[in-house]
Structure formats: structure tokens, C-alpha cells
Amino acid sequence: MASILPKPNKTRLAQLAELSAKIFNNVYNPKGERTGNKILRQKLIGPTIVEWYPKRIITLRKITDMFPSMKLVDQEEKLRLEEIAKRKKRGKGAPKKGKGKNASFAKKRK
């Protein structure tokens, strides 16, 4: 025959849960409130994102800044500047500072 043990009451079970939480370094949350522990326990994604992108070690711009006597030419930059000059010749360049579309709105507000 098996002996029948009495059921422990709720206060004893709560004490047991609290003690267990202390022993196993868990959070004791008897009311079931939202604490944010689930998010805090998750692995951080920042380092993973940083590792995803390749590290730019050295660029042509850095080399030309370090060694100006070599007079290296960045072809992409040269083409960009030529394109800007062509657009300005046709009147399609960027407006001067304070002369653009939003400058006319500022005059109306005054």
C-alpha cells in the first residue's frame, strides 16, 4: 500500500518557487507580470550585423591624402566632377545656398 501524502498549500508552493528561483538564479514572478527578461536573455544582434559587412581597409582617397606627392587621380571622382560641370553649363546644376526652392517659402513666411 502506498501512503497518501497531503497536498501542500499555496503559500508553501509559493515559498518553494521563490527559493527555487534564488537557487537557480531565475526571476521570481508570482503575478506573471511582464518583465522584459525574454528580450534581455536573447543574444545580441549588433555584433553579428557588424561582422556581416566587409571592413574597408584602405581606399584610394586615403592613399592620396597620405601621399599627395604621388598625384594619383580617382577616375570616379573625376567623372563625377565633369558631370557636375556639364550640368551647370546647361543650367541644371544645384542652386546656390539660399537660392533654392525652399528659400522662396521662407520669404513668404516673414
Secondary structure by P-SEA (a helix, b strand, c coil): cbbbbccccaaaaaaaaaaaaaaaccccccccccccccccccccaaaaaaaacccccccaaaaaaaccccccccaaaaaaaaaaaaaaaacccccccccccaaaaaaaac
